[in-house]
């Protein structure tokens, strides 16, 4: 019974954090959460991409990708370097081909919608 209440407490905290009014919407340049701007940017190259695909990519980028190391800055690598990295790390993180595709499209969308910071 204690485990059940612990589970409910953790689940409640998680749900509260996800529904918080301060949740990022993708409009901030500091946010990693995809929004309308990122969706429109990726649809130029991939018209069939939807917000769910980008959210799936975000979940992988902030989940399995950071399980072993910190998040990599999206603008530090070229598109080619990201593609090599995603191809190399996908088997190690045991993500499916559809998850790999979502991650790739998320990275492209974030980079396309936001200006690259100056070095």
N, CA and C atoms as a LAMMPS dump frame, in Angstrom:
ITEM: TIMESTEP
0
ITEM: NUMBER OF ATOMS
357
ITEM: BOX BOUNDS ff ff ff
-5.0000000000000000e+02 5.0000000000000000e+02
-5.0000000000000000e+02 5.0000000000000000e+02
-5.0000000000000000e+02 5.0000000000000000e+02
ITEM: ATOMS id mol type element x y z
1 1 1 N 0.818 -1.179 0
2 1 2 C 0 0 0
3 1 3 C 0.875 1.262 0
4 2 1 N 1.99 1.236 0.745
5 2 2 C 2.897 2.386 0.773
6 2 3 C 3.472 2.663 -0.61
7 3 1 N 3.808 1.587 -1.331
8 3 2 C 4.358 1.752 -2.674
9 3 3 C 3.335 2.42 -3.586
10 4 1 N 2.077 2.054 -3.429
11 4 2 C 1.015 2.632 -4.246
12 4 3 C 0.91 4.136 -4.006
13 5 1 N 0.939 4.563 -2.745
14 5 2 C 0.864 5.987 -2.433
15 5 3 C 2.115 6.73 -2.903
16 6 1 N 3.262 6.089 -2.819
17 6 2 C 4.493 6.683 -3.32
18 6 3 C 4.381 6.885 -4.829
19 7 1 N 3.88 5.868 -5.502
20 7 2 C 3.688 5.96 -6.945
21 7 3 C 2.738 7.112 -7.289
22 8 1 N 1.626 7.221 -6.577
23 8 2 C 0.672 8.301 -6.832
24 8 3 C 1.299 9.668 -6.59
25 9 1 N 2.106 9.777 -5.564
26 9 2 C 2.774 11.052 -5.267
27 9 3 C 3.72 11.445 -6.388
28 10 1 N 4.531 10.504 -6.824
29 10 2 C 5.483 10.773 -7.906
30 10 3 C 4.733 11.109 -9.192
31 11 1 N 3.703 10.351 -9.491
32 11 2 C 2.908 10.606 -10.697
33 11 3 C 2.256 11.982 -10.627
34 12 1 N 1.757 12.359 -9.461
35 12 2 C 1.143 13.673 -9.296
36 12 3 C 2.128 14.802 -9.522
37 13 1 N 3.327 14.653 -8.967
38 13 2 C 4.367 15.665 -9.149
39 13 3 C 4.73 15.775 -10.627
40 14 1 N 4.881 14.644 -11.286
41 14 2 C 5.214 14.624 -12.709
42 14 3 C 4.127 15.323 -13.526
43 15 1 N 2.868 14.983 -13.264
44 15 2 C 1.77 15.599 -14.009
45 15 3 C 1.688 17.095 -13.743
46 16 1 N 1.904 17.508 -12.507
47 16 2 C 1.892 18.93 -12.183
48 16 3 C 2.995 19.664 -12.932
49 17 1 N 4.19 19.092 -12.942
50 17 2 C 5.313 19.729 -13.627
51 17 3 C 5.053 19.85 -15.125
52 18 1 N 4.43 18.847 -15.711
53 18 2 C 4.148 18.868 -17.143
54 18 3 C 3.05 19.855 -17.499
55 19 1 N 2.16 20.146 -16.567
56 19 2 C 1.055 21.054 -16.871
57 19 3 C 1.288 22.453 -16.333
58 20 1 N 2.451 22.696 -15.799
59 20 2 C 2.771 23.995 -15.212
60 20 3 C 2.633 25.108 -16.242
61 21 1 N 2.187 26.264 -15.802
62 21 2 C 2.018 27.4 -16.705
63 21 3 C 3.355 27.946 -17.187
64 22 1 N 4.449 27.523 -16.585
65 22 2 C 5.766 27.986 -17.017
66 22 3 C 6.402 27.033 -18.02
67 23 1 N 5.67 26.031 -18.436
68 23 2 C 6.2 25.068 -19.394
69 23 3 C 6.573 25.774 -20.694
70 24 1 N 7.721 25.425 -21.233
71 24 2 C 8.173 26.05 -22.459
72 24 3 C 7.305 25.627 -23.63
73 25 1 N 7.124 26.517 -24.596
74 25 2 C 6.278 26.225 -25.742
75 25 3 C 7.059 26.135 -27.035
76 26 1 N 8.329 26.329 -26.993
77 26 2 C 9.123 26.259 -28.208
78 26 3 C 9.403 27.636 -28.791
79 27 1 N 8.775 28.669 -28.271
80 27 2 C 8.97 30.001 -28.827
81 27 3 C 10.23 30.676 -28.287
82 28 1 N 10.713 30.237 -27.168
83 28 2 C 11.914 30.811 -26.577
84 28 3 C 13.148 30.205 -27.233
85 29 1 N 14.156 31.034 -27.481
86 29 2 C 15.369 30.51 -28.096
87 29 3 C 16.129 29.608 -27.139
88 30 1 N 15.821 29.658 -25.849
89 30 2 C 16.49 28.797 -24.881
90 30 3 C 15.778 27.467 -24.707
91 31 1 N 14.6 27.329 -25.253
92 31 2 C 13.786 26.137 -25.067
93 31 3 C 14.174 25.037 -26.045
94 32 1 N 14.113 23.825 -25.57
95 32 2 C 14.332 22.682 -26.436
96 32 3 C 13.021 22.056 -26.882
97 33 1 N 11.907 22.543 -26.349
98 33 2 C 10.599 21.991 -26.675
99 33 3 C 10.157 22.521 -28.033
100 34 1 N 9.813 21.624 -28.962
101 34 2 C 9.39 22.096 -30.283
102 34 3 C 8.008 22.735 -30.24
103 35 1 N 7.818 23.728 -31.078
104 35 2 C 6.535 24.412 -31.174
105 35 3 C 6.176 24.665 -32.628
106 36 1 N 5.292 25.613 -32.855
107 36 2 C 4.814 25.908 -34.208
108 36 3 C 5.933 26.343 -35.151
109 37 1 N 6.847 27.158 -34.66
110 37 2 C 7.933 27.645 -35.521
111 37 3 C 8.793 26.49 -36.023
112 38 1 N 9.091 25.557 -35.137
113 38 2 C 9.92 24.409 -35.518
114 38 3 C 9.162 23.49 -36.484
115 39 1 N 7.862 23.329 -36.233
116 39 2 C 7.042 22.49 -37.115
117 39 3 C 7.004 23.07 -38.521
118 40 1 N 6.766 24.361 -38.624
119 40 2 C 6.723 25.01 -39.943
120 40 3 C 8.073 24.923 -40.64
121 41 1 N 9.143 25.07 -39.882
122 41 2 C 10.488 25.025 -40.466
123 41 3 C 10.807 23.653 -41.046
124 42 1 N 10.453 22.596 -40.353
125 42 2 C 10.766 21.247 -40.848
126 42 3 C 9.833 20.836 -41.982
127 43 1 N 8.618 21.372 -41.986
128 43 2 C 7.664 21.012 -43.038
129 43 3 C 8.065 21.545 -44.405
130 44 1 N 9.002 22.478 -44.444
131 44 2 C 9.532 22.938 -45.736
132 44 3 C 10.237 21.782 -46.436
133 45 1 N 10.988 21.021 -45.675
134 45 2 C 11.751 19.896 -46.232
135 45 3 C 10.97 18.581 -46.146
136 46 1 N 10.229 18.407 -45.06
137 46 2 C 9.456 17.186 -44.814
138 46 3 C 8.009 17.572 -44.503
139 47 1 N 7.164 17.763 -45.536
140 47 2 C 5.797 18.254 -45.327
141 47 3 C 4.91 17.362 -44.458
142 48 1 N 5.235 16.082 -44.381
143 48 2 C 4.385 15.15 -43.63
144 48 3 C 4.694 15.103 -42.128
145 49 1 N 5.701 15.829 -41.675
146 49 2 C 6.049 15.825 -40.246
147 49 3 C 4.958 16.562 -39.463
148 50 1 N 4.608 15.994 -38.308
149 50 2 C 3.622 16.647 -37.437
150 50 3 C 4.271 16.924 -36.078
151 51 1 N 3.534 17.628 -35.24
152 51 2 C 4.082 18.019 -33.934
153 51 3 C 4.377 16.799 -33.066
154 52 1 N 3.621 15.721 -33.242
155 52 2 C 3.883 14.51 -32.459
156 52 3 C 5.258 13.934 -32.785
157 53 1 N 5.632 13.957 -34.065
158 53 2 C 6.963 13.481 -34.461
159 53 3 C 8.047 14.299 -33.764
160 54 1 N 7.866 15.619 -33.754
161 54 2 C 8.858 16.478 -33.1
162 54 3 C 8.885 16.258 -31.594
163 55 1 N 7.726 16.058 -30.993
164 55 2 C 7.688 15.773 -29.553
165 55 3 C 8.34 14.43 -29.246
166 56 1 N 8.15 13.446 -30.122
167 56 2 C 8.817 12.148 -29.953
168 56 3 C 10.334 12.323 -30.036
169 57 1 N 10.786 13.115 -30.995
170 57 2 C 12.217 13.394 -31.132
171 57 3 C 12.774 14.108 -29.914
172 58 1 N 11.999 15.048 -29.391
173 58 2 C 12.394 15.768 -28.172
174 58 3 C 12.539 14.79 -27
175 59 1 N 11.587 13.873 -26.878
176 59 2 C 11.632 12.888 -25.787
177 59 3 C 12.874 12.001 -25.894
178 60 1 N 13.266 11.668 -27.082
179 60 2 C 14.472 10.852 -27.274
180 60 3 C 15.714 11.689 -26.984
181 61 1 N 15.73 12.909 -27.486
182 61 2 C 16.878 13.8 -27.267
183 61 3 C 17.104 14.065 -25.786
184 62 1 N 16.033 14.222 -25.035
185 62 2 C 16.159 14.516 -23.607
186 62 3 C 16.098 13.252 -22.744
187 63 1 N 15.909 12.094 -23.372
188 63 2 C 15.831 10.829 -22.64
189 63 3 C 17.023 9.938 -22.928
190 64 1 N 16.872 8.999 -23.878
191 64 2 C 17.97 8.068 -24.171
192 64 3 C 19.285 8.75 -24.533
193 65 1 N 19.211 9.897 -25.182
194 65 2 C 20.45 10.59 -25.574
195 65 3 C 21.226 11.11 -24.373
196 66 1 N 20.529 11.398 -23.294
197 66 2 C 21.212 11.941 -22.124
198 66 3 C 21.401 10.899 -21.023
199 67 1 N 21.039 9.693 -21.309
200 67 2 C 21.205 8.626 -20.319
201 67 3 C 22.676 8.412 -19.97
202 68 1 N 23.532 8.53 -20.982
203 68 2 C 24.963 8.287 -20.777
204 68 3 C 25.81 9.556 -20.783
205 69 1 N 25.295 10.616 -21.348
206 69 2 C 26.061 11.866 -21.415
207 69 3 C 25.108 13.045 -21.451
208 70 1 N 25.627 14.231 -21.264
209 70 2 C 24.796 15.427 -21.248
210 70 3 C 24.295 15.745 -22.656
211 71 1 N 23.3 16.613 -22.709
212 71 2 C 22.766 17.029 -23.995
213 71 3 C 23.823 17.783 -24.775
214 72 1 N 23.849 17.522 -26.046
215 72 2 C 24.767 18.231 -26.931
216 72 3 C 24.07 19.473 -27.458
217 73 1 N 24.805 20.527 -27.644
218 73 2 C 24.232 21.762 -28.169
219 73 3 C 23.892 21.558 -29.641
220 74 1 N 22.682 21.929 -30.001
221 74 2 C 22.175 21.674 -31.346
222 74 3 C 22.966 22.377 -32.444
223 75 1 N 23.589 23.51 -32.149
224 75 2 C 24.285 24.272 -33.177
225 75 3 C 25.79 24.041 -33.196
226 76 1 N 26.294 23.251 -32.273
227 76 2 C 27.743 23.012 -32.218
228 76 3 C 28.216 22.102 -33.351
229 77 1 N 27.326 21.265 -33.845
230 77 2 C 27.687 20.315 -34.896
231 77 3 C 27.003 20.703 -36.193
232 78 1 N 27.62 20.317 -37.288
233 78 2 C 26.981 20.514 -38.585
234 78 3 C 25.901 19.45 -38.76
235 79 1 N 25.078 19.649 -39.779
236 79 2 C 24.041 18.664 -40.072
237 79 3 C 24.67 17.291 -40.35
238 80 1 N 25.772 17.283 -41.075
239 80 2 C 26.464 16.026 -41.395
240 80 3 C 27.011 15.35 -40.136
241 81 1 N 27.553 16.156 -39.227
242 81 2 C 28.065 15.596 -37.969
243 81 3 C 26.93 15.022 -37.123
244 82 1 N 25.784 15.721 -37.12
245 82 2 C 24.627 15.196 -36.377
246 82 3 C 24.159 13.88 -36.98
247 83 1 N 24.109 13.807 -38.296
248 83 2 C 23.653 12.575 -38.945
249 83 3 C 24.572 11.406 -38.584
250 84 1 N 25.874 11.627 -38.617
251 84 2 C 26.829 10.58 -38.227
252 84 3 C 26.631 10.18 -36.768
253 85 1 N 26.444 11.163 -35.91
254 85 2 C 26.26 10.897 -34.483
255 85 3 C 24.981 10.104 -34.231
256 86 1 N 23.897 10.512 -34.859
257 86 2 C 22.625 9.805 -34.688
258 86 3 C 22.749 8.375 -35.211
259 87 1 N 23.373 8.203 -36.377
260 87 2 C 23.561 6.859 -36.933
261 87 3 C 24.41 5.982 -36.012
262 88 1 N 25.437 6.566 -35.421
263 88 2 C 26.339 5.827 -34.536
264 88 3 C 25.673 5.479 -33.201
265 89 1 N 24.947 6.441 -32.63
266 89 2 C 24.403 6.257 -31.289
267 89 3 C 23.063 5.516 -31.239
268 90 1 N 22.316 5.511 -32.319
269 90 2 C 20.993 4.863 -32.317
270 90 3 C 21.066 3.395 -31.874
271 91 1 N 21.981 2.594 -32.416
272 91 2 C 22.054 1.201 -31.952
273 91 3 C 22.477 1.083 -30.483
274 92 1 N 23.364 1.955 -30.049
275 92 2 C 23.833 1.914 -28.658
276 92 3 C 22.712 2.253 -27.684
277 93 1 N 21.849 3.185 -28.086
278 93 2 C 20.749 3.581 -27.197
279 93 3 C 19.51 2.723 -27.403
280 94 1 N 19.593 1.807 -28.355
281 94 2 C 18.513 0.845 -28.621
282 94 3 C 17.195 1.528 -28.979
283 95 1 N 17.281 2.58 -29.808
284 95 2 C 16.056 3.209 -30.29
285 95 3 C 15.683 2.602 -31.64
286 96 1 N 14.411 2.584 -31.935
287 96 2 C 13.912 1.997 -33.183
288 96 3 C 14.203 2.934 -34.354
289 97 1 N 13.967 2.432 -35.56
290 97 2 C 14.165 3.259 -36.743
291 97 3 C 13.209 4.46 -36.754
292 98 1 N 11.975 4.253 -36.307
293 98 2 C 11.026 5.377 -36.272
294 98 3 C 11.442 6.403 -35.212
295 99 1 N 11.993 5.943 -34.101
296 99 2 C 12.487 6.868 -33.078
297 99 3 C 13.711 7.634 -33.596
298 100 1 N 14.569 6.931 -34.31
299 100 2 C 15.75 7.572 -34.9
300 100 3 C 15.312 8.651 -35.894
301 101 1 N 14.3 8.349 -36.697
302 101 2 C 13.78 9.3 -37.665
303 101 3 C 13.192 10.526 -36.958
304 102 1 N 12.442 10.293 -35.885
305 102 2 C 11.853 11.398 -35.119
306 102 3 C 12.948 12.27 -34.509
307 103 1 N 13.984 11.643 -33.976
308 103 2 C 15.105 12.388 -33.406
309 103 3 C 15.778 13.244 -34.471
310 104 1 N 16.029 12.662 -35.624
311 104 2 C 16.685 13.382 -36.715
312 104 3 C 15.841 14.582 -37.148
313 105 1 N 14.552 14.379 -37.293
314 105 2 C 13.682 15.468 -37.729
315 105 3 C 13.551 16.542 -36.648
316 106 1 N 13.576 16.127 -35.402
317 106 2 C 13.574 17.094 -34.294
318 106 3 C 14.819 17.986 -34.372
319 107 1 N 15.981 17.378 -34.535
320 107 2 C 17.235 18.136 -34.616
321 107 3 C 17.188 19.103 -35.791
322 108 1 N 16.755 18.614 -36.954
323 108 2 C 16.669 19.477 -38.132
324 108 3 C 15.693 20.629 -37.917
325 109 1 N 14.551 20.329 -37.305
326 109 2 C 13.532 21.356 -37.065
327 109 3 C 14.049 22.441 -36.129
328 110 1 N 14.697 22.031 -35.062
329 110 2 C 15.209 23.007 -34.097
330 110 3 C 16.258 23.898 -34.752
331 111 1 N 17.118 23.306 -35.549
332 111 2 C 18.166 24.066 -36.205
333 111 3 C 17.593 24.983 -37.281
334 112 1 N 16.576 24.527 -37.996
335 112 2 C 15.991 25.313 -39.097
336 112 3 C 15.188 26.503 -38.589
337 113 1 N 14.562 26.354 -37.432
338 113 2 C 13.674 27.4 -36.932
339 113 3 C 14.384 28.499 -36.152
340 114 1 N 15.593 28.219 -35.745
341 114 2 C 16.288 29.174 -34.873
342 114 3 C 17.612 29.581 -35.479
343 115 1 N 17.932 30.837 -35.358
344 115 2 C 19.214 31.273 -35.894
345 115 3 C 20.372 30.649 -35.12
346 116 1 N 21.39 30.283 -35.827
347 116 2 C 22.57 29.718 -35.181
348 116 3 C 23.242 30.789 -34.344
349 117 1 N 23.519 30.479 -33.07
350 117 2 C 24.196 31.474 -32.242
351 117 3 C 25.591 31.771 -32.77
352 118 1 N 26.03 32.98 -32.575
353 118 2 C 27.383 33.335 -33.016
354 118 3 C 28.397 32.686 -32.096
355 119 1 N 29.532 32.399 -32.643
356 119 2 C 30.577 31.71 -31.871
357 119 3 C 31.398 32.686 -31.096
